[in-house]
Amino acid sequence: GGWRMTMFMRRKDENKPVELRGYLRNGNTTLSETWSYILPPG
């Protein structure tokens, strides 16, 4: 077994990149490092 993170988002402007960040947490306990990604214009 393992953990999975899923994100759903809508762009405000298709011509600008979007910065995504996330991490896994259980209550006040952080379970993972911070994940960062730049979604290019699309």
C-alpha positions as CSV (number, residue, x, y, z in Angstrom):
1,G,0.0,0.0,0.0
2,G,1.0,3.6,-0.4
3,W,-0.3,7.1,-0.6
4,R,-1.5,9.0,-3.6
5,M,-2.3,12.7,-4.1
6,T,-4.7,13.9,-6.8
7,M,-5.3,17.6,-7.8
8,F,-8.1,19.1,-9.9
9,M,-7.8,22.7,-11.0
10,R,-9.1,25.2,-13.5
11,R,-6.9,27.8,-15.0
12,K,-7.8,31.5,-14.8
13,D,-5.6,32.3,-17.8
14,E,-4.6,29.6,-20.3
15,N,-1.6,31.8,-21.3
16,K,0.1,31.7,-17.9
17,P,1.8,28.9,-16.1
18,V,0.3,27.5,-12.9
19,E,2.4,26.7,-9.8
20,L,1.3,23.6,-8.0
21,R,2.4,22.5,-4.5
22,G,1.3,19.8,-2.3
23,Y,2.3,17.4,0.5
24,L,0.8,14.5,2.4
25,R,-0.3,15.1,6.0
26,N,-2.1,13.1,8.6
27,G,-3.6,15.5,11.2
28,N,-0.6,17.6,12.3
29,T,2.0,15.1,11.1
30,T,3.6,15.7,7.8
31,L,4.1,12.5,5.9
32,S,6.0,13.6,2.8
33,E,8.3,16.3,1.4
34,T,6.7,19.2,-0.4
35,W,6.0,18.4,-4.1
36,S,6.3,21.4,-6.5
37,Y,5.5,21.6,-10.2
38,I,5.0,24.3,-12.8
39,L,2.3,23.5,-15.3
40,P,3.2,25.3,-18.5
41,P,0.7,27.4,-20.4
42,G,-1.7,25.2,-22.2
